[in-house]
């Protein structure tokens, strides 16, 4: 069962319902450990105090804000708990907005909201009302020592919540001089035909992270002492004749070429093998998710 990341009350008007939140999505990535090139030992980063000249335990750590160079204001966990706003326990809906008017650029992390037993009816009422009206709920929520602005919306099996970026966190897009470019009616028509030829129902299970699959294949090949096969990349050239490119794209879509499957890598002898502890088994590599792949 998913771990609860927040527990409290969701309120709108005088209606209050106890709810709990669980993570709805988490990145899955293969992670690499940093090893010493000479002996293949895993490198460690201990918490070290240069003044006391020793490693310190986590129980000895306090939080500090540097207000001047090497000058800190110290805070304990108890002090930080004292200043938690009401949104740490109560998620009050501030207003309802049309979901169709929301820019997904503001969405950050996704969560599921489930009701406790005492809040099932109010939860169902709110979800159905939003579902039929096309509205989502804007609320505030304090979690992980930060107050988030969130959007609550009806999902297929319950309500979902998305933490959002504040407006000052959104970076301005580079302006593109589109008003100076003239697009012909025939070009638009061909582009729409190409879009329609590629149109399909949204089925997220169809899409895969090919880079991660290639990393897993590379790990398997190295464990078997095989050479790593290089992935072929298409040569991209700038479009000179837009109309001609659109016509060719439509023609290729109507008569797709057979997919080319790369041949498996042949076994090849390798040099001296590193110690067994320097090789990560595939199963343990796949279990480590959420860390960015390091070069």
PATISE-288990 format. One line per field, with one value per residue (C-alpha): residue number from 1; x, z, y. Coordinates in pm, 1 decimal. Example, Ala and Ser with C-alpha at 12.3 -4.5 7.8 and 13.67 -1.06 7.14 Angstrom:
<sites>
n [1:2]
u [1230.0:1367.0]
w [780.0:714.0]
v [-450.0:-106.0]
</sites>
This chain:
<sites>
n [1:2:3:4:5:6:7:8:9:10:11:12:13:14:15:16:17:18:19:20:21:22:23:24:25:26:27:28:29:30:31:32:33:34:35:36:37:38:39:40:41:42:43:44:45:46:47:48:49:50:51:52:53:54:55:56:57:58:59:60:61:62:63:64:65:66:67:68:69:70:71:72:73:74:75:76:77:78:79:80:81:82:83:84:85:86:87:88:89:90:91:92:93:94:95:96:97:98:99:100:101:102:103:104:105:106:107:108:109:110:111:112:113:114:115:116:117:118:119:120:121:122:123:124:125:126:127:128:129:130:131:132:133:134:135:136:137:138:139:140:141:142:143:144:145:146:147:148:149:150:151:152:153:154:155:156:157:158:159:160:161:162:163:164:165:166:167:168:169:170:171:172:173:174:175:176:177:178:179:180:181:182:183:184:185:186:187:188:189:190:191:192:193:194:195:196:197:198:199:200:201:202:203:204:205:206:207:208:209:210:211:212:213:214:215:216:217:218:219:220:221:222:223:224:225:226:227:228:229:230:231:232:233:234:235:236:237:238:239:240:241:242:243:244:245:246:247:248:249:250:251:252:253:254:255:256:257:258:259:260:261:262:263:264:265:266:267:268:269:270:271:272:273:274:275:276:277:278:279:280:281:282:283:284:285:286:287:288:289:290:291:292:293:294:295]
u [0.0:123.8:266.1:57.1:248.0:-10.1:-313.3:-566.0:-898.7:-1015.8:-1272.8:-1496.9:-1750.8:-1867.7:-1810.2:-1507.1:-1383.2:-1083.8:-854.4:-511.7:-271.2:-45.3:206.7:51.9:369.4:739.2:1021.7:1185.8:1554.0:1857.8:2117.6:2493.2:2725.9:3051.8:3350.6:3722.7:3874.6:4177.6:4017.5:3643.4:3549.5:3233.1:3306.7:3137.5:3047.2:3048.7:2914.7:3242.7:3300.6:3627.5:3646.6:3599.8:3794.9:3557.2:3251.4:2918.7:2596.0:2265.6:2137.5:2400.4:2271.6:2069.1:1938.7:2087.2:2024.6:2339.4:2256.3:2620.0:2935.7:2983.0:2719.5:2404.9:2069.0:1995.0:1657.6:1537.9:1262.1:1038.0:1079.3:998.2:684.3:563.3:542.2:351.2:44.7:-305.3:-259.2:-31.5:-343.4:-632.3:-647.3:-905.2:-1041.7:-995.8:-1179.6:-1292.1:-1150.8:-1232.6:-988.0:-990.8:-839.8:-543.9:-201.6:-31.0:296.9:204.1:165.1:444.5:396.3:86.0:-92.2:-405.9:-653.7:-856.2:-1124.5:-1121.7:-1439.0:-1602.6:-1554.4:-1670.3:-2006.1:-1870.5:-1577.6:-1813.1:-2034.1:-1741.3:-1592.1:-1921.3:-1998.3:-1656.6:-1682.3:-2014.4:-1925.8:-1573.6:-1425.5:-1113.4:-1042.7:-754.2:-628.1:-321.3:-131.3:180.8:398.5:774.4:832.4:680.1:334.0:212.1:-65.8:-249.4:-523.1:-766.5:-955.2:-1175.0:-998.8:-1120.4:-1116.3:-1109.3:-971.5:-617.2:-406.6:-124.8:115.3:174.1:454.7:395.0:381.8:724.1:874.8:762.8:1037.3:935.8:942.8:1167.1:960.4:921.1:837.9:545.2:352.6:613.2:578.1:306.1:156.4:-28.1:-373.1:-254.3:32.7:-211.7:-439.5:-155.0:-32.2:-383.0:-400.7:-66.1:-190.9:-509.4:-307.1:-102.4:-402.5:-470.4:-638.9:-413.5:-272.1:27.9:125.9:239.4:530.5:864.1:1187.1:1418.9:1728.2:1664.6:1601.2:1932.6:2109.0:1960.5:2068.9:2418.2:2436.4:2325.6:2580.8:2865.7:2772.4:2797.2:3124.4:2970.8:3045.9:2794.8:2618.3:2592.7:2242.1:2193.5:2076.4:1888.7:2053.7:1835.9:1857.7:1676.4:1354.4:1402.0:1067.8:790.9:520.3:737.7:822.5:452.9:363.1:642.7:540.2:181.6:301.9:526.9:246.8:16.4:284.3:501.1:835.4:904.8:1067.9:1434.5:1528.7:1895.7:2083.8:2184.0:2541.4:2772.4:2976.5:3326.7:3624.2:3697.5:4001.5:4062.0:3736.5:3690.5:3616.4:3267.2:3164.4:3219.6:2946.6:2587.5:2337.3:2054.8:1782.7:1937.5:1998.4:1634.3:1518.8:1704.8:1467.8:1427.7:1794.8:1922.9:2164.6:2514.5:2771.7]
w [0.0:-81.4:205.9:327.9:273.5:428.5:651.0:748.9:650.3:312.6:356.5:135.8:291.9:614.9:481.3:620.5:537.5:673.5:388.3:328.6:40.1:-133.5:-413.0:-756.4:-967.2:-916.0:-1165.1:-1241.3:-1326.0:-1316.3:-1080.5:-1088.9:-789.5:-799.6:-771.2:-733.5:-1077.7:-935.5:-709.2:-796.2:-433.3:-376.4:-272.8:37.7:143.8:525.9:725.1:841.5:1078.0:988.3:1330.6:1544.6:1284.9:1296.0:1131.4:1292.5:1340.5:1201.8:1557.6:1601.6:1308.8:1345.5:1073.1:1020.1:793.7:681.4:718.3:675.8:568.8:819.3:1052.3:1111.8:1283.9:1430.0:1429.7:1594.8:1452.5:1743.7:1656.7:1290.6:1394.3:1594.7:1286.4:1069.2:917.9:943.3:597.1:763.5:901.3:700.9:323.3:270.0:-79.9:-168.1:-500.6:-794.2:-1144.3:-1484.8:-1553.2:-1922.8:-1835.3:-1642.6:-1804.0:-1730.2:-1710.0:-1347.1:-1248.4:-1039.4:-842.1:-848.6:-559.0:-493.2:-230.7:-53.7:210.8:560.8:660.8:811.3:494.0:217.6:145.0:139.9:-73.5:-326.5:-333.1:-404.1:-668.3:-858.3:-843.9:-990.2:-1249.8:-1385.3:-1369.5:-1516.1:-1218.7:-1015.3:-661.2:-569.3:-214.0:4.5:166.5:384.5:335.3:361.8:524.9:239.8:173.4:-167.7:-386.3:-518.6:-762.9:-669.2:-957.4:-1016.3:-1159.2:-1300.5:-962.3:-715.7:-667.1:-760.2:-635.1:-811.7:-633.3:-847.7:-915.0:-794.8:-1070.7:-972.9:-1026.9:-1388.9:-1624.9:-1907.7:-2251.5:-2517.2:-2752.8:-3103.4:-3383.9:-3515.2:-3629.5:-3901.3:-4049.4:-4306.9:-4312.9:-4631.8:-4621.7:-4815.7:-4567.2:-4275.8:-4450.1:-4508.1:-4149.5:-4018.5:-4239.6:-4098.8:-3743.1:-3816.2:-3970.7:-3647.9:-3414.6:-3164.6:-2826.2:-2532.4:-2406.1:-2180.8:-2151.9:-2517.2:-2440.0:-2298.5:-2180.8:-2448.9:-2288.4:-1963.7:-2162.9:-2342.0:-2007.1:-1879.0:-2199.1:-2159.9:-1799.3:-1911.5:-2195.7:-1966.0:-1709.0:-1988.3:-2116.9:-2440.3:-2636.5:-2624.8:-2956.3:-3055.4:-3125.1:-3475.1:-3479.6:-3772.7:-3959.3:-3922.5:-4187.6:-4182.1:-4384.5:-4701.6:-4876.5:-4615.0:-4862.5:-4999.8:-4648.0:-4551.9:-4865.6:-4806.2:-4441.6:-4542.8:-4810.0:-4560.8:-4306.2:-4562.3:-4652.9:-4340.0:-4384.5:-4198.6:-3861.0:-3848.9:-3551.2:-3451.9:-3437.4:-3088.9:-2986.1:-3039.6:-2743.5:-2736.2:-2508.1:-2249.6:-2048.4:-1679.5:-1484.3:-1184.9:-836.0:-793.8:-560.9:-843.5:-1058.4:-972.5:-1033.3:-1268.2:-1009.3:-756.7:-1023.5:-1129.3:-771.3:-725.7:-869.1:-834.6:-869.8:-1177.7:-1396.4:-1337.0:-1616.9]
v [0.0:350.8:554.4:848.9:1175.2:1411.0:1368.7:1633.1:1790.1:1917.4:2194.7:2406.1:2639.4:2476.3:2124.1:1943.2:1594.5:1399.7:1289.4:1140.4:1193.7:942.1:992.3:938.7:934.0:878.8:885.2:549.9:583.9:362.9:505.9:463.3:464.1:658.1:423.5:478.7:422.0:239.9:-22.0:5.4:74.2:274.0:631.6:771.1:1123.5:1129.0:1425.0:1576.4:1869.4:2050.1:2226.4:1914.3:1714.1:1416.0:1263.6:1356.8:1161.6:1285.7:1332.6:1606.4:1814.3:2135.9:2365.2:2707.3:3005.1:3192.4:3563.9:3672.5:3492.1:3202.2:3352.9:3144.3:3166.7:2821.8:2644.0:2323.9:2102.2:2206.3:2574.9:2510.7:2317.9:2619.5:2842.2:2593.8:2769.4:2624.3:2469.2:2210.5:2041.0:2187.6:2219.7:2493.5:2542.7:2910.1:2915.3:2704.8:2759.2:2612.5:2328.9:2418.2:2758.4:2612.3:2605.6:2265.6:2458.9:2534.5:2166.5:2013.5:1687.8:1464.0:1293.6:1089.9:1211.1:942.1:1002.1:861.6:673.7:984.0:1187.0:950.1:1118.2:1475.0:1355.7:1195.8:1504.2:1738.6:1510.3:1467.2:1840.3:1928.2:1651.6:1777.8:2148.7:2127.1:2309.0:2233.3:2352.5:2584.5:2533.9:2580.4:2296.7:2293.0:1986.3:1920.1:2261.7:2457.2:2600.9:2490.3:2622.9:2315.8:2220.6:1942.8:1782.7:1478.0:1171.5:842.2:663.3:950.6:1299.6:1391.6:1680.5:1862.2:2094.1:2401.7:2642.9:2997.3:3258.6:3397.3:3050.2:3030.1:3142.3:3372.5:3212.1:3357.5:3568.3:3427.3:3674.5:3467.5:3774.8:3833.4:3484.4:3423.2:3073.4:2979.6:2823.1:2516.2:2464.7:2476.3:2227.1:1980.8:2024.8:1949.3:1638.7:1522.8:1580.5:1382.5:1097.7:1074.9:1118.8:837.1:787.0:874.2:542.5:622.7:255.4:266.9:497.1:377.9:530.9:392.2:541.2:352.1:33.1:84.3:132.2:-196.0:-370.9:-226.1:-352.0:-699.2:-700.4:-595.9:-861.8:-1121.8:-978.2:-849.8:-534.8:-249.4:-182.6:182.5:313.2:455.9:818.8:975.7:1262.2:1571.6:1840.9:2177.6:2191.7:2397.0:2343.7:2324.3:2216.7:1936.4:1816.7:1807.4:1610.5:1357.9:1320.0:1239.4:994.8:813.2:797.1:634.9:375.0:328.8:156.3:-164.3:-107.3:-193.7:-409.3:-383.8:-712.8:-832.5:-772.1:-1068.8:-1193.9:-1050.8:-1116.9:-855.0:-762.8:-815.7:-824.9:-592.0:-732.1:-876.7:-590.4:-341.0:-499.2:-408.7:-695.0:-597.9:-662.1:-424.0:-160.9:-169.4:-131.9:194.5:452.2:827.5:927.2:1104.0:911.8:1046.3:1062.6]
</sites>
